[in-house]
Amino acid sequence: MKLLKLIANLGYGSRKEVLAIFRDGRITDVDGEVLYSDDKVDHSRVLIDGEPLDPAPGLLLMLNKPVGYTCSTSDPGQIVYDLLPERFRSRNPIVATVGRLDRDTTGLLLMTDDGKLLHQIVSPRSKLPKIYEATLARDLRGDEVKIFASGKLMLESEREPLAPAKLEVLGPRQARLTLTEGRYHQARRMFAAVGNHVEKLHRSQVGGLDLGALPEGRWRPLDAADRERLFAVTAD
């Protein structure tokens, strides 16, 4: 792909705007040689104003989502794209969220511009576990582990029962829930179905990936090793 199209697709501007950047001599290789719009150069060797290009197409990133942000491109409030470089909103193809976390749920959110990879991650066939830490409004009754694991729990307005889910009791009002589905507000609705209410919900892991030391509100691109870890853990 020629540099003009590559850089425009990364969101640095329209083709006209990127041409102006070329004319100003601001695009160089790592050796400082000025590059031109029709050059074909390896992505890793291109600099703009001395800085490496944003991650190449096929990007997969991990974001530690804070409370109060929605997984939307156009919500009037705070959105997860506010936590990414401004250019990411203009990338082609778009960097989309891999599933969603609601406004009040925090933790691990994956985003990618690779549609095939996105569907691979969210597909029930992948059996990638998603782990949530929940703080509840009321004490657990004691039968929730069995109910969630039964494969018979029905959510309000749903026609199919949920797949079996693993619940670990961490305290009277603390629990860890492992899901392999991604139904709308599933974790919150499951606890509502057994007469409880989720006060805080945090996603700590997807597949074999966890947040590690990534601070809240920050993101990082995932490399080949991270992708292997993502798919290395599946539900039993």
Sequence and secondary structure as in RCSB ss.txt:
>XXXX:A:sequence
MKLLKLIANLGYGSRKEVLAIFRDGRITDVDGEVLYSDDKVDHSRVLIDGEPLDPAPGLLLMLNKPVGYTCSTSD
PGQIVYDLLPERFRSRNPIVATVGRLDRDTTGLLLMTDDGKLLHQIVSPRSKLPKIYEATLARDLRGDEVKIFAS
GKLMLESEREPLAPAKLEVLGPRQARLTLTEGRYHQARRMFAAVGNHVEKLHRSQVGGLDLGALPEGRWRPLDAA
DRERLFAVTAD
>XXXX:A:secstr
  HHHHHHHTTS  HHHHHHHHHTT EEETTS B  TT    GGGEEETTEE    SS EEEEEE TT BS SS 
SS BGGGGS GGGGG SS  EESS   TTEEEEEEEES HHHHHHHH GGG   EEEEEEESS   S HHHHHHS
S    TT SS     EEEEEETTEEEEEES   TTHHHHHHHHTT  EEEEEEEEETTEE TT  TT EEE  HH
HHHHHHH    
